[in-house]
Amino acid sequence: MINLTNVLNSSARVQVHAHWDAMKDGTFKLYEDSPQNVELFDLSPAHPVKAYEASAFRAFFPPSDVTVGDVWELALDEVIPFLYQFHTGATGTLVHGQEGAFACLRAVSSDYVDIAFRIHAEFTLESPAHREWAKANASDNWEPKARFIPSQFAGHVLINLKTEQVCAFSLHLPPRNSNVDINAFGCADMVFVPRMELIASDREARGEIAWDSAISEEAARKALALKFYRFAEIAWKPIEEAVALAKATNRPLHAVLVWGPLDDESC
């Protein structure tokens, strides 16, 4: 077991770079149909580079002793401020969907600790043109502001136990197509954002560290997904395998047809 309570050197600062690509591939192209749309969705990081006190990264630490593979809940009021580097409209309160933030101890060595995490959040967007449109089109069915809803934010924090410093940090929107929902002007659409990421890195590379104990990246992602969705326990099968298994066991098939993935917030 390991306790990270007093690991970080609070005097250190971490420079974090932000990247936020433009939306593309939307079905209805809400982000480009009119001047007010373009103004509303012309998004870029509020702070392209920001220095954080090392102590801020304790937001991702466990509250007590943990072993590799353990998962714990994160305080939203401590992790959402990282998303303000993108936009001050970040919030962990979702209008629809599974709220929360969780972390998992993925790997430990004598010198390093790697923590994986997952955050669900959305952004409230507004512009002068959008405010004027909302006044002119007031209706119970139209929201006065727009919502930008990422599928999830995934990431890692790598801690050097010897130097007591954050040597790598990443928080990103997984770059799968249709990875963001947007809601505005009484409409909704799914769009693709190629890159939305916060990143800080020193010379250490996680792939070169000889871990004493570790679980795979996939196992960490699965453990975090299970905290949001119980159905993540289902062992999904390709249709060919499912049909063969149904015949072999004389059991019916349960088919689910969805537009987009089940296990994130972008559909």
C-alpha positions in Angstrom: 0.0 0.0 0.0 1.0 3.6 -0.5 0.1 6.9 1.0 0.5 10.1 -1.1 -0.7 12.6 1.5 2.6 14.4 1.9 4.3 13.6 -1.4 4.4 16.9 -3.3 6.8 19.8 -2.8 4.3 22.6 -2.5 6.9 25.2 -3.6 7.2 23.8 -7.1 5.1 25.1 -10.0 3.9 23.1 -13.0 3.5 24.8 -16.5 0.5 23.4 -18.3 -0.2 24.0 -22.0 -3.7 23.9 -23.4 -4.8 22.9 -26.9 -8.4 23.2 -28.2 -9.1 22.5 -31.9 -12.2 23.7 -33.8 -15.3 21.6 -34.1 -15.9 19.7 -37.3 -18.0 16.9 -38.9 -21.3 18.0 -37.3 -24.5 16.8 -38.9 -26.3 20.1 -38.6 -23.2 22.3 -38.4 -24.7 24.5 -35.7 -21.2 26.0 -35.2 -21.1 27.6 -38.6 -24.5 28.4 -39.9 -24.7 32.1 -39.0 -22.5 34.9 -37.7 -23.9 34.4 -34.1 -23.1 30.7 -34.2 -19.5 31.3 -35.4 -19.0 33.9 -32.6 -20.5 31.5 -30.0 -18.4 28.5 -31.1 -15.1 30.2 -32.0 -13.5 28.5 -29.0 -9.9 28.5 -27.9 -8.2 28.0 -24.5 -8.8 30.8 -22.0 -5.2 30.4 -20.9 -2.9 28.7 -23.5 -0.3 28.3 -20.8 -0.9 28.4 -17.0 1.4 27.8 -14.0 -0.2 25.7 -11.2 1.0 25.2 -7.7 2.1 21.6 -7.2 -0.4 21.4 -4.4 -3.3 21.7 -6.9 -2.5 18.2 -8.2 -3.3 16.8 -4.8 -6.9 17.0 -6.1 -6.1 13.7 -7.9 -4.7 11.9 -4.8 -6.4 9.3 -2.8 -7.7 10.3 0.7 -6.0 7.3 2.3 -3.7 4.3 1.7 -4.3 2.6 -1.7 -2.9 -0.3 -3.7 -2.5 -0.7 -7.4 -5.9 -1.0 -9.1 -7.8 0.8 -6.3 -10.3 3.5 -7.5 -11.5 6.6 -5.5 -13.8 9.5 -6.0 -12.4 12.9 -6.7 -13.9 16.2 -5.4 -15.4 18.0 -8.3 -14.8 21.4 -6.8 -11.0 20.6 -6.8 -10.7 19.1 -10.3 -13.1 21.3 -12.3 -10.8 24.4 -11.8 -8.3 22.7 -14.2 -10.9 22.9 -16.9 -11.2 26.7 -16.4 -7.9 26.8 -18.4 -10.1 25.9 -21.4 -13.2 28.0 -20.5 -14.6 29.6 -17.3 -18.0 28.0 -18.1 -16.7 24.6 -17.1 -19.0 22.8 -14.6 -19.3 19.3 -13.1 -23.1 19.7 -12.9 -24.6 18.0 -16.0 -28.1 18.7 -17.2 -28.3 15.1 -18.3 -25.9 12.1 -17.8 -23.6 10.6 -15.3 -21.8 13.1 -13.2 -18.6 12.6 -11.3 -14.8 12.2 -11.3 -12.7 9.2 -10.3 -9.1 8.2 -10.2 -7.2 4.9 -10.1 -3.7 4.0 -9.0 -2.4 2.5 -12.2 1.2 1.8 -11.4 3.9 2.1 -8.6 7.7 1.8 -8.5 10.2 2.8 -6.0 10.6 6.2 -7.7 7.2 6.9 -9.4 3.5 6.7 -9.1 1.1 6.9 -12.0 -2.6 7.9 -11.4 -5.2 7.6 -14.2 -8.4 9.5 -13.9 -11.8 10.3 -15.6 -13.9 13.4 -15.3 -17.4 14.1 -16.7 -18.0 17.8 -17.2 -19.6 20.3 -19.6 -19.2 23.9 -20.6 -21.8 26.7 -20.6 -21.2 29.0 -23.5 -22.5 32.5 -24.2 -21.8 35.4 -26.4 -23.4 38.8 -27.0 -24.9 37.7 -30.3 -26.3 34.6 -28.6 -27.8 36.7 -25.7 -29.6 38.9 -28.3 -30.9 35.8 -30.1 -32.1 34.3 -26.8 -34.1 37.5 -26.0 -35.7 37.6 -29.4 -36.6 33.9 -29.4 -37.6 33.4 -25.7 -39.3 30.0 -25.3 -39.6 27.3 -22.7 -38.0 25.0 -25.2 -34.9 27.1 -25.9 -32.1 27.5 -23.5 -30.7 31.0 -23.0 -27.1 29.6 -23.2 -25.4 26.9 -25.2 -23.9 23.7 -23.8 -20.7 22.1 -25.0 -20.7 18.5 -23.7 -17.5 16.4 -24.1 -17.7 12.6 -24.0 -15.3 12.5 -21.0 -11.9 13.8 -20.0 -9.3 11.1 -19.4 -5.8 11.6 -18.1 -2.8 10.8 -16.0 -0.7 12.3 -13.3 2.9 11.0 -13.0 4.6 11.8 -9.7 8.3 11.5 -9.0 8.5 10.2 -5.4 12.2 11.1 -5.0 11.9 14.8 -6.1 8.3 15.1 -4.8 7.3 16.7 -8.1 4.7 16.3 -10.8 6.8 15.2 -13.8 4.0 14.7 -16.3 0.3 15.5 -16.5 -2.3 15.1 -19.2 -6.0 15.7 -19.4 -7.7 15.1 -22.7 -10.9 14.5 -24.6 -10.4 11.1 -26.3 -10.1 11.8 -30.0 -12.9 9.4 -31.2 -15.2 10.8 -33.8 -18.5 12.4 -32.5 -16.9 13.1 -29.2 -18.8 16.2 -28.2 -22.5 17.1 -28.0 -23.5 20.7 -28.6 -26.9 22.1 -27.6 -27.9 25.6 -28.8 -30.6 27.5 -30.6 -33.1 24.9 -29.7 -31.1 22.2 -31.5 -28.6 19.5 -30.7 -25.8 17.9 -32.7 -22.8 15.6 -32.3 -19.5 16.9 -33.5 -15.8 16.0 -33.6 -13.1 17.9 -31.8 -9.7 16.4 -32.9 -7.8 17.7 -29.9 -8.8 19.2 -26.6 -6.0 18.7 -24.1 -4.1 20.0 -21.1 -0.5 18.7 -21.0 2.7 19.2 -19.0 5.7 17.0 -19.3 9.2 16.7 -18.0 11.9 14.4 -19.3 10.4 11.3 -17.6 8.4 9.0 -19.9 5.9 6.6 -18.4 6.7 4.0 -21.1 10.3 3.7 -20.0 9.7 3.2 -16.2 10.2 -0.2 -14.7 7.1 -0.6 -12.6 7.1 -2.8 -9.5 3.3 -3.2 -9.7 0.9 -2.1 -12.4 -2.3 -2.7 -14.3 -2.8 -2.1 -18.0 -4.1 1.2 -19.4 -7.2 -0.7 -20.6 -7.8 -2.2 -17.1 -7.6 1.3 -15.6 -10.1 2.7 -18.1 -12.4 -0.2 -17.4 -12.2 0.3 -13.6 -13.0 4.0 -14.1 -15.9 3.3 -16.5 -17.5 1.0 -14.0 -17.8 3.8 -11.6 -20.1 5.6 -14.0 -21.9 2.8 -15.8 -22.9 -0.6 -14.3 -23.5 -1.9 -17.8 -19.7 -1.6 -18.4 -19.6 -5.1 -16.7 -21.3 -6.6 -19.8 -18.9 -8.7 -21.9 -19.9 -7.4 -25.4 -19.5 -9.8 -28.3 -19.2 -9.3 -32.1 -22.4 -10.2 -33.7 -21.0 -13.4 -35.3 -19.7 -14.6 -31.9 -23.0 -13.6 -30.2 -25.1 -15.6 -32.7 -22.9 -18.7 -32.3 -23.0 -18.5 -28.5 -26.8 -18.0 -28.6 -27.2 -21.2 -30.7 -24.8 -23.1 -28.5 -26.5 -22.2 -25.3 -30.0 -22.1 -26.6 -30.5 -18.5 -25.3 -32.0 -15.5 -27.0 -30.0 -12.5 -28.3 -30.5 -9.1 -26.8 -29.6 -6.4 -29.4 -29.2 -2.7 -28.6 -29.1 -0.1 -31.4 -27.7 3.3 -30.4 -26.4 6.4 -32.2 -23.0 6.7 -30.7 -21.2 4.8 -27.8 -22.9 3.8 -24.6 -20.1 4.4 -22.2 -19.6 8.2 -22.4 -21.6 11.4 -22.4 -21.3 12.4 -26.1 -24.5 10.7 -27.3 
